[in-house]
Amino acid sequence: MQRGGAAESDSSRPSAADDRERSPLVVGHRGAAGYLPDHTLEAYALGAQLGADYIDVDLVVTKDGELVARHEPNIVATTNIASLPQFAARRRKVTIDGQEQDGFFVSDFTLAELRQLRAVQPLPDRDHAYDGAFGIATFDEIVALSRRISERLGRPIGLYVETKHPTYHREIGLPLEDRLLTALRRHGLNHRNAPVILQSFETANLRYLRERTPLRLVQLVDGTNVDPEGRILYAPPELRPYDWTVAGRGGTYADLLTPEGLAEVRTYADGVGPWLPYLISTRCIAVRGSECADANNDGSVDAGDRVTLPPTDLVARAHAVGLLVHPFTFRSDPSRLPSDYAGNPINQYLAFHALGVDGVFSDFPDTANTARALWKLRRVQ
């Protein structure tokens, strides 16, 4: 018997070799977050139709133990719940990963109650035309959707599943991992060739999963901000994996990407998912005081007022110890593109493809797919 007692085999499912054929993979971040409200069935379907190989699914747990897709346990920003009088009394403050949050939390609601909510676009500068159009999706519904879309498109659509805030869920008596494994076994997906990758910003739950599933695991690596010179800054909650804090371990996320850190990650994971600046950081074009200045005089200070720095050697070092590299998150919005990409997001993808990344998380999977096609065309010419 293999890990977790689940050794299902299905030769029709894509394997790690299949993914290498499609590399660099395109992961539809939260589905197609640049176009539709996050983590809805419609966003997942659109992401697949726009060229994603995998759809990124963030899982949290309801009061009655159901796995549902939301970016965070706090749904005040991603749903219309604040406008629903029947739930007004549920608003409260909760501490997650050491940080107090005010809002509405999935664990305070049953699935039946969440069915009354509608998803909204959380970013104010993106299209809100579909706010209120779509509901909350369960993991079972997402698996069924991925199979329908795979059949319709004639290619496999995988699930890239994040266990959100595992320490928090364990502390409130709603641990994620075994619920997820049970669901994966129920759907015949707990085997190495399944089109599923599991990811986490924590380390302890990935170690737990490693002993119970042969699925590929990816260690996410976060950061808080980038200073004017391009150095990555760290502060809670993006200081370090929260399980380290609970265990009394110091350090920062950067420690996961040192030679020693990568070797440690390789003992329990198959890849790393680093924040983009770990591969190519940016510095301010001009500085006013201790902050970036509005170098392009467009009336705001954003990524367009920064320029890229020379790339790091992270991809090469990760590959040297056998780890995949799937950086996050590529966004086509002009305000989120450093100036030297000249307003063309494809230039950013090409810069990262040149480093040898194995996949990309993108809010705009159509652009990511176009960039991949162009990259492959250039390589054969």
C-alpha positions, -999 to 999 in steps of 0.1 A, spaced: 0 0 0 14 34 -9 11 67 9 -23 73 24 -35 40 13 -44 55 -21 -25 43 -51 -51 48 -78 -38 46 -113 -53 62 -144 -33 62 -175 -56 88 -190 -45 114 -165 -16 138 -172 17 129 -155 47 150 -145 61 141 -179 30 155 -196 35 188 -177 71 189 -189 58 188 -225 36 218 -218 62 237 -197 62 264 -188 28 256 -173 1 283 -172 -18 284 -139 -50 304 -140 -46 324 -108 -79 321 -89 -93 311 -122 -90 342 -144 -89 368 -117 -81 396 -142 -115 392 -158 -140 377 -133 -145 375 -95 -120 352 -79 -126 315 -73 -159 311 -90 -168 282 -113 -172 308 -141 -137 322 -135 -122 287 -134 -140 278 -167 -128 310 -183 -92 304 -172 -92 270 -188 -107 283 -220 -81 311 -221 -53 285 -221 -46 276 -185 -32 241 -179 -41 243 -142 -66 264 -123 -55 278 -89 -79 268 -62 -77 283 -26 -96 261 -1 -111 271 33 -136 252 55 -172 260 64 -188 256 98 -202 223 88 -169 210 74 -173 216 37 -143 226 15 -151 258 -5 -131 281 -27 -123 315 -13 -90 334 -13 -92 339 25 -113 327 54 -124 364 57 -149 370 29 -157 406 35 -138 418 4 -147 389 -20 -184 386 -15 -215 408 -10 -220 396 26 -216 431 41 -247 442 23 -269 413 35 -289 422 66 -295 386 76 -258 381 84 -250 416 98 -247 401 134 -220 377 122 -194 404 117 -166 401 142 -129 403 147 -107 372 144 -70 366 147 -55 348 118 -17 341 117 -12 365 146 -30 394 128 -64 407 139 -90 410 111 -124 425 110 -151 409 88 -171 377 81 -154 343 83 -163 312 64 -160 290 95 -190 309 110 -213 299 81 -227 266 69 -225 258 32 -263 264 29 -258 299 43 -228 306 20 -251 297 -10 -269 329 -3 -238 350 -11 -225 363 -44 -189 368 -53 -174 403 -61 -142 415 -77 -119 425 -47 -96 449 -66 -111 484 -70 -93 491 -102 -106 461 -121 -139 454 -139 -169 451 -115 -195 444 -142 -198 408 -129 -201 416 -92 -230 396 -78 -233 373 -108 -217 342 -94 -219 320 -63 -195 302 -40 -181 270 -53 -174 238 -34 -143 216 -41 -165 188 -54 -181 212 -79 -147 224 -90 -135 188 -96 -166 181 -117 -161 213 -136 -124 205 -144 -135 171 -158 -162 186 -180 -140 214 -193 -112 189 -199 -135 168 -221 -149 198 -239 -115 213 -246 -98 180 -254 -69 186 -230 -64 180 -193 -72 209 -169 -55 203 -136 -61 216 -101 -34 236 -83 -49 235 -48 -38 258 -19 -46 249 17 -52 283 31 -40 291 66 -36 255 78 -25 264 113 -56 287 117 -80 260 105 -64 234 128 -67 258 158 -104 263 152 -110 225 149 -115 225 111 -82 211 98 -80 211 60 -56 183 51 -75 152 58 -107 167 44 -89 174 12 -73 140 10 -106 123 16 -121 144 -13 -92 136 -36 -95 98 -29 -133 100 -35 -126 115 -69 -98 91 -77 -72 118 -76 -48 108 -49 -21 94 -71 12 107 -86 -2 110 -121 -33 129 -111 -37 164 -125 -34 179 -90 -6 199 -73 -9 209 -37 6 242 -24 10 260 9 27 290 25 33 269 56 57 240 59 43 217 86 12 208 66 32 200 35 53 176 56 20 161 69 7 157 33 40 142 21 34 112 43 -1 107 30 -1 115 -7 21 110 -37 8 142 -53 33 169 -62 37 195 -34 49 231 -38 62 254 -11 50 289 -16 74 317 -6 61 351 3 73 386 11 57 419 22 71 446 -1 102 457 -20 122 488 -9 133 515 -32 166 497 -39 149 464 -47 154 446 -14 125 423 -3 110 434 30 94 412 56 67 418 82 38 398 96 19 381 82 43 376 53 74 374 77 78 336 77 57 305 75 32 308 103 39 273 116 75 284 122 62 312 144 40 288 163 69 264 168 93 292 179 114 291 148 128 324 137 139 336 103 120 348 72 106 333 40 140 341 24 155 313 44 136 288 23 155 299 -7 190 297 6 210 266 -5 202 250 29 166 260 27 161 246 -8 177 213 3 153 212 32 123 220 10 133 192 -13 129 166 15 91 172 15 81 191 -17 86 189 -54 88 226 -61 88 262 -49 64 290 -57 83 322 -51 69 358 -53 82 374 -85 108 397 -69 128 367 -57 136 361 -94 136 396 -108 132 425 -84 127 462 -92 141 495 -79 126 529 -80 136 551 -109 135 581 -87 132 585 -49 115 612 -29 125 609 8 124 572 15 98 563 -11 95 559 -49 86 591 -67 62 595 -96 89 591 -122 66 589 -152 44 618 -141 11 599 -144 -2 611 -111 3 579 -92 32 558 -78 31 522 -88 51 495 -106 54 518 -136 78 540 -116 102 511 -111 128 494 -133 139 458 -131 172 446 -116 194 418 -130 178 384 -123 189 362 -94 201 326 -98 172 311 -79 158 291 -108 192 275 -115 198 267 -78 163 252 -73 167 231 -105 200 219 -92 184 202 -62 154 189 -83 128 215 -75 103 230 -99 99 268 -99 64 283 -104 65 321 -96 35 342 -88 16 364 -98 18 378 -133 -7 407 -139 -13 426 -171 -26 458 -155 -4 487 -166 0 499 -129 15 465 -120 41 463 -148 76 477 -142 85 504 -167 111 485 -188 84 461 -200 70 491 -220 34 484 -210 35 450 -227 30 421 -202 43 396 -226 78 411 -221 76 403 -185 67 366 -192 95 363 -217 120 377 -191 110 350 -167 109 322 -193 145 331 -201 154 321 -166 139 287 -171 108 288 -149 86 257 -151 53 275 -148 36 309 -141 6 320 -120 -13 345 -140 -44 366 -135 -46 367 -173 -41 332 -186 -47 342 -222 -17 366 -221 4 339 -204 -6 314 -231 3 338 -259 37 345 -242 44 308 -239 36 303 -276 59 331 -285 87 318 -263 85 284 -278 85 298 -313 116 318 -306 133 287 -293 128 267 -324 138 295 -348 
